[in-house]
């Protein structure tokens, strides 16, 4: 039998959550069904509306990460100058650093 799980913050009943999820999915489906039925993929309808202007090439409107985060990277330039040479782009290196970090944390938790 499925009962309530009482905690200090309320209760948990999986059947209630299943019913809530089903009702939410039913509501989402009804909203979807009320949508525009004449929409066609791969037509002019899929293009963004830019006040009648042609869409520029993607390279002309792409904002590079260096431009968006200039202030952040400039403020931490000393840190980045030291850490960038350690990044090789090889997943095995990142996994090795991750495992070393996990081992260090594990040792610290066991010792302390």
N, C-alpha and C positions, 0 to 999 in steps of 0.2 A: 504494500500500500504506500502511496506517495503522501507524505505529510508535509507540514510546514517546518522549515528550518528557522528557528528563532535565534536572532543575534541581538547584540546591543544596539543595532542600528535599524531594526525592522525585521521583516520575515521574507523568506524566499520560498515560493511555491512554483515549481517548474510548469505545472499545468496552466496557471494563470499567465505566465510569460508566453507560453505557446499560444494561448488564445489571443493575447495582446498582439503577438507577431502576426498571426493569421488575420486579425482585424486590420492591422496596419498594411499588410500586403494587399488585402482586399480593397482598402481605401486607395492605395497607390494605383492599383489596376483600374479602378473606376475613374480616377483622374486621368490616367493614360487613355482610357476609352473615350473620354470627352474631348480629347485633343483633335487637332485638324486632321481629317482623313484624306485630304487631297495632296498631302506632302509626297513629293517624288524625290528619291535619291538620284544623284548624278545629274542634276539639272541646275538651272540658275538659282533655284531655291536654296541650294546648299552654300552659295557664295556669301561672304559677309557683305552687309550693306555699308558702303563707304560714301554715302551722299552722291552716288552716281559716278564716283571716280573709279578708275581701274585699280585692282589690287596690286600693290607694288610687289616686286620679287621678295621672297622670304629673307634673303641675305641683307636687303636694305632696311628691313624693319626689326631684325633680330637684335636684341639688346644683350650684349656680352656680359658675362658674369663679372669680369674685371671692371666694367663700368658701373654695374649695380652695387657692387660691394667695395668700391674704391675706398671709402672712408674707413670701413672696417679693416681692410687689409693694410691700409696706410697706418692706422693706429697700432696694429700688431706687427709692423714690419720687422722688428727685431726678432720676434718669435718665428715668423715665416722664413726669414733668412736662414735660421738654424734648422728648421724642420723640413724645408723643401728638398734639400739633398737626400734626406732619408727616404723620400717617396720615389720608388722605382717604377710603380705602375704594375708590378707583378703581384697577382693575387696571393701567391704562395708566401711572399714577404709579409703581406698584411696579415695573413692567417698566423704566421709565425709570431709576429708582434702581439697579436691577440692572445695566442696561447701563452706566451711569456707573461703577459699581463694577468691572465687568469691564474697562472701558477703562483705569481707573486702575491696576488690577493688571497689565494688559498693558503699559502704559507703564513701570511700575516694573520689570517683568521684562526688558523690552527695554533700558532704560537701565542697569540694574545688571547 
